[in-house]
Every structure is written in C-alpha cells, then in structure tokens.
C-alpha cells in the first residue's frame, strides 16, 4: 500500500505587514523523506471546510494533525483540522495526532486540558523525558505546557503511553486515531520504535 500523508500546518504572520501564512517546520519533510521514503506527502492549507475536498482530490489516505499553535488562537486552523477530523473518520482514514493535534482530538471527544504548574512545565517544555510503552522506558522530546485531564478521556480511547516522572498521559489510541504528545519529526535520529508504532497503527486500520 502506498501511503499518502496529508499534514496540517500552523499559522504564522509576516513581519511588518498583515499577511497570515500557513507554514510548517522542515522537520516534517525530512522526517517523511527519511522514515517513509516510499510514501508521498502533502501539506494542507488552512482553508476551513474546503480542506475536505482538497485532500479528496489528492487521495490522502493518512491524516497527520501536526503541532504548534495553541487551540483557540488560530480559528481558521481550528476549523480546518476539526472538519478534516470529522471527514477522515467518516471515511475510515487513519489519523496521527501530534502534540497540539493530540490536544485537539481530546477536546473534540469532550475531553479537558489543564495547564501544568511550574514543575510540569519544567519537565515538558523544550525538554526530554522518558515514557512507558508496553513496560519499556523510552526517551521522547517534549514541547508542551498543557496536559490531558485523564478523567475526561473518551471511553473508546486506550492510554498506551505515560510520562515516567509524573504519570501524565502521553499517548492514547482508538480504532481511528493514534495520538502522541511528543514530536516524532523532531528527533535527530529516526526512532525505529516510533516508526513501527505509526506503521502498525496504519496497517491495523486498513486490515480491519
């Protein structure tokens, strides 16, 4: 199966004049070129509901909700990603949600976010820490200040990753969505276990 990733983008502003732009770090291009060399990938503009037809025209079969931007700060991006989530789920297309993407998915399913205290922020913003997956301790990067309110997680999601230091939720999954709080694209070396996590999720989705 040829994987055709569609990746959402953040919103940035041009310096010196009013011109909102869609942008994304080169990390994502480098990641897909190195980790998924046989795949194709396309960056999705923040055009609201029109993004649904956009990804249909390009026959995207895996949606990636990327990081950056706090939820609520960029309404056009929020709308674009919410519409894409609804569409891809309705068409049984798997979703990979990263950091902000994880948080957005959680909120879409009725979940709550809480801002971490100073100790939490020290551990999780621009830092590295270990998580537990299948009883294995693995190091990940971390760039967030919000945490998942575990009590509000939708019952159809299964938690698969927790932070070793504070037991906060770092990853959950259901049949449609694989969500992780860390950034696989920001690792200096491609993480084999993280690639396998993504590949196995996509395979399972399309085998069912």
C-alpha positions in Angstrom: 0.0 0.0 0.0 1.3 3.4 -0.9 0.9 5.8 2.0 -0.2 9.4 1.1 0.2 11.6 4.1 -1.7 14.9 4.4 -0.1 17.1 7.1 -1.8 20.2 8.6 0.1 23.4 9.1 0.4 26.1 11.7 -0.5 29.8 11.2 2.3 32.4 11.2 2.3 36.1 10.4 4.6 38.0 8.1 6.8 40.6 9.9 6.0 44.2 9.2 2.6 43.8 7.5 -0.7 41.9 7.7 -0.4 38.6 5.8 -1.3 35.4 7.7 0.6 32.5 6.3 0.4 28.7 6.6 3.8 27.2 7.5 5.4 24.1 8.8 8.9 23.2 10.0 11.2 21.4 7.6 11.4 18.7 10.2 8.3 17.1 8.8 9.7 17.0 5.2 12.9 15.5 6.4 11.1 13.0 8.6 8.9 11.6 5.8 11.8 11.5 3.3 13.9 9.5 5.8 11.3 7.4 7.7 8.9 6.8 4.9 10.9 7.1 1.7 8.3 5.2 -0.4 5.4 7.4 0.7 4.0 10.7 -0.7 3.1 13.7 1.5 1.2 16.9 1.0 0.8 19.9 3.3 -2.8 21.0 3.8 -3.6 24.7 3.8 -5.9 26.3 6.5 -8.9 26.8 4.3 -11.7 25.6 6.6 -14.2 23.1 5.3 -12.8 23.4 1.8 -9.8 21.4 3.0 -12.0 18.3 2.9 -12.3 18.5 -0.9 -8.7 19.4 -1.1 -7.5 16.1 0.5 -10.0 14.1 -1.5 -8.6 15.4 -4.8 -5.1 14.3 -3.7 -6.4 11.0 -2.4 -4.8 11.4 1.0 -5.1 8.1 3.0 -3.4 9.1 6.3 -4.1 12.4 8.0 -1.4 14.0 10.3 -2.6 16.7 12.7 0.7 18.5 13.5 1.8 20.6 16.4 2.2 24.3 17.0 -0.4 27.0 17.9 -2.5 26.8 21.0 -6.1 25.8 20.4 -8.3 28.8 20.1 -5.5 31.2 18.9 -5.9 30.4 15.2 -9.6 29.9 14.4 -9.0 29.1 10.7 -6.6 26.3 11.6 -9.0 25.0 14.3 -11.9 24.9 11.8 -9.7 23.3 9.1 -8.5 20.5 11.4 -11.9 19.9 13.0 -13.5 19.4 9.6 -10.7 17.2 8.5 -11.0 15.0 11.6 -14.7 14.6 11.0 -14.3 13.8 7.3 -11.5 11.3 7.6 -13.1 9.4 10.4 -16.3 9.1 8.4 -14.2 7.7 5.5 -12.2 5.3 7.7 -8.9 7.2 7.1 -6.4 6.9 10.0 -5.3 10.0 11.9 -1.9 10.6 13.5 -2.2 13.4 16.1 0.9 15.1 17.4 1.1 17.4 20.5 -1.4 20.1 19.6 -3.1 17.5 17.4 -3.5 15.2 20.4 -5.0 18.0 22.5 -7.4 19.0 19.7 -8.6 15.4 19.3 -9.0 15.1 23.0 -11.2 18.3 23.1 -13.2 17.1 20.1 -14.1 14.0 22.0 -15.3 16.0 25.0 -12.0 16.0 26.9 -10.5 18.7 29.0 -7.0 20.2 29.1 -5.3 21.7 32.1 -2.2 24.0 32.1 0.6 22.4 34.0 2.2 24.0 37.1 5.8 25.3 37.0 7.2 21.8 37.8 5.2 20.2 35.0 6.3 23.0 32.5 10.0 22.5 33.5 9.7 18.8 32.7 7.7 19.1 29.5 8.5 22.3 27.7 11.6 22.1 25.4 12.9 19.1 27.3 13.3 15.4 27.1 11.9 12.7 29.4 11.1 9.1 29.4 7.7 7.4 28.8 6.5 3.9 29.4 5.1 1.9 26.5 4.4 -1.8 26.9 6.6 -1.8 30.1 9.5 -0.3 28.2 11.1 3.0 29.1 11.7 5.2 26.0 13.1 8.7 25.7 11.0 11.3 23.9 11.2 15.1 23.3 8.6 17.4 24.9 7.3 20.8 23.9 4.0 21.4 25.7 2.6 23.1 28.8 -0.9 21.6 28.7 -1.7 18.2 30.0 -4.6 15.8 29.3 -7.2 15.6 32.0 -7.3 11.8 32.3 -10.7 11.7 33.9 -12.2 13.3 30.8 -10.7 10.9 28.2 -13.3 9.4 26.0 -14.0 5.8 26.9 -13.2 4.5 23.5 -9.5 5.6 23.8 -6.9 3.4 25.4 -3.9 5.0 27.1 -0.7 3.4 25.8 2.0 5.9 27.0 2.7 7.7 30.3 5.4 10.0 31.5 7.7 8.2 33.9 8.3 11.4 36.0 4.7 12.4 36.7 2.4 9.7 35.2 0.7 12.1 32.9 -0.9 10.8 29.7 1.5 10.9 26.7 -0.3 8.8 24.2 -3.8 7.3 23.5 -5.3 5.3 20.7 -8.6 4.1 19.3 -9.5 2.4 16.0 -9.3 5.7 14.1 -6.7 7.9 15.9 -3.1 7.4 17.2 -2.3 10.4 19.4 1.1 11.2 20.9 2.3 14.2 22.9 5.8 14.1 21.6 7.1 15.0 18.2 8.5 12.1 16.1 9.7 14.5 13.4 12.0 16.4 15.8 14.3 13.6 16.8 17.8 13.9 15.4 17.8 10.2 14.5 14.7 8.4 13.2 13.3 6.4 16.1 12.7 2.9 15.0 10.1 2.1 17.7 8.2 5.3 16.9 8.1 4.5 13.2 6.9 1.0 14.0 4.2 2.4 16.2 2.9 4.5 13.3 3.2 1.8 10.7 1.5 -0.8 12.8 -1.4 1.5 13.5 -1.9 2.3 9.8 -1.7 -1.4 8.9 -4.2 -2.4 11.5 -6.6 0.3 10.4 -6.5 -0.8 6.7 -6.6 -4.5 7.5 -9.8 -4.2 9.5 
